[in-house]
Amino acid sequence: MKANAFTITISGVGSFQLEGEPQVLWAGVEETSCLFALHHSIGAALTDAIGFQPEEHTYSPHITLAHLNSPAPSDAVERFLEDNKDFLIPPVLLKRFVLYSSVAVAGVPQYQEEATFPLIEA
């Protein structure tokens, strides 16, 4: 699979919830056609190679900041979101992406780098 290098902008924060409780805190990644094309290409390549089935929900580009393994005080999450609503990292050039696997060990995710894929720099 080949794809061109591109830039992303990271801005804002939010949470994913399960049963009304925040489970994940994230920083947003600006949606770009290059990012969506790369996401689609990776899914297609994994489907062809190992029969991977992409998730059915809409792709929401983000960077996971924290997993909340137990309920956090609601005011702490709300305060974090309010205090960081204007979070912004200027454009960052992506020159490669890395495929990781994760396994929970004693309830804690352990990540392992499986492969690195360079992106083509113009």
C-alpha positions as CSV (number, residue, x, y, z in Angstrom):
1,M,0.0,0.0,0.0
2,K,1.3,3.4,-0.9
3,A,0.0,6.8,0.3
4,N,1.4,10.3,0.3
5,A,2.6,12.1,3.4
6,F,0.1,14.8,4.7
7,T,-0.5,17.1,7.5
8,I,-3.0,16.9,10.3
9,T,-4.2,19.5,12.9
10,I,-5.1,18.3,16.4
11,S,-7.7,20.5,18.1
12,G,-10.3,20.3,20.8
13,V,-11.0,17.5,23.3
14,G,-14.0,15.3,24.0
15,S,-15.1,12.0,25.4
16,F,-16.6,8.8,24.2
17,Q,-19.3,7.5,26.6
18,L,-20.7,4.1,27.5
19,E,-24.1,4.0,29.3
20,G,-23.8,7.7,29.9
21,E,-20.4,7.5,31.6
22,P,-17.2,8.9,30.0
23,Q,-14.9,6.0,29.1
24,V,-12.3,7.6,26.8
25,L,-10.9,11.2,26.7
26,W,-9.7,12.2,23.3
27,A,-8.1,15.1,21.3
28,G,-9.7,15.7,17.9
29,V,-8.0,15.3,14.6
30,E,-9.2,17.6,11.8
31,E,-10.9,15.6,9.1
32,T,-9.1,15.7,5.8
33,S,-9.6,13.8,2.6
34,C,-6.0,12.4,2.9
35,L,-6.7,11.0,6.3
36,F,-10.0,9.4,5.2
37,A,-8.3,7.9,2.1
38,L,-5.5,6.4,4.3
39,H,-8.1,5.0,6.7
40,H,-10.0,3.4,3.8
41,S,-6.9,2.0,2.2
42,I,-5.7,0.5,5.5
43,G,-9.1,-1.2,6.0
44,A,-9.1,-2.5,2.5
45,A,-5.6,-3.9,2.7
46,L,-6.3,-5.6,6.0
47,T,-9.6,-7.0,4.6
48,D,-7.7,-8.5,1.6
49,A,-4.8,-9.8,3.7
50,I,-6.5,-11.3,6.8
51,G,-10.2,-10.9,6.3
52,F,-10.4,-8.0,8.7
53,Q,-13.9,-6.5,9.0
54,P,-13.8,-2.7,9.5
55,E,-16.0,-1.3,12.3
56,E,-19.5,-0.3,11.1
57,H,-19.7,3.0,13.0
58,T,-18.6,6.3,11.3
59,Y,-14.8,6.9,11.5
60,S,-14.1,9.6,14.0
61,P,-10.4,10.6,13.8
62,H,-9.0,11.3,17.2
63,I,-6.0,10.6,19.5
64,T,-6.9,8.7,22.7
65,L,-5.6,10.6,25.7
66,A,-7.0,8.4,28.5
67,H,-9.1,5.3,29.2
68,L,-11.2,5.7,32.3
69,N,-11.3,2.2,33.8
70,S,-13.5,3.3,36.7
71,P,-16.0,6.1,36.9
72,A,-14.3,9.4,37.3
73,P,-15.9,12.2,39.2
74,S,-18.2,13.9,36.7
75,D,-17.0,17.3,37.7
76,A,-13.4,16.3,37.0
77,V,-14.2,15.2,33.4
78,E,-16.4,18.2,32.8
79,R,-13.6,20.5,34.1
80,F,-11.0,18.8,31.9
81,L,-13.2,19.2,28.8
82,E,-13.9,22.9,29.6
83,D,-10.3,23.8,30.5
84,N,-9.0,22.2,27.3
85,K,-11.8,23.1,24.8
86,D,-9.4,25.4,22.9
87,F,-6.6,22.8,22.8
88,L,-4.7,23.2,19.5
89,I,-1.6,21.7,18.0
90,P,-0.6,23.4,14.7
91,P,-0.3,21.2,11.6
92,V,1.9,18.2,11.9
93,L,3.4,16.4,8.9
94,L,2.7,12.6,9.0
95,K,5.6,10.8,7.3
96,R,4.7,7.3,8.4
97,F,2.1,5.3,10.3
98,V,2.6,2.4,12.6
99,L,0.3,-0.6,13.1
100,Y,0.1,-1.7,16.8
101,S,-1.6,-4.6,18.4
102,S,-2.9,-4.5,22.0
103,V,-3.5,-7.2,24.6
104,A,-4.9,-6.6,28.0
105,V,-2.6,-7.9,30.8
106,A,-4.2,-7.8,34.2
107,G,-6.7,-5.3,32.8
108,V,-4.0,-2.9,31.5
109,P,-3.5,-2.7,27.7
110,Q,-0.1,-3.5,26.5
111,Y,0.8,-2.3,23.0
112,Q,3.3,-3.8,20.5
113,E,4.5,-2.3,17.3
114,E,3.7,-4.7,14.5
115,A,4.8,-2.8,11.4
116,T,5.8,0.7,10.2
117,F,4.7,2.0,6.9
118,P,6.5,5.1,5.4
119,L,4.4,7.6,3.5
120,I,5.6,9.1,0.3
121,E,7.1,12.6,0.7
122,A,6.5,14.9,-2.3
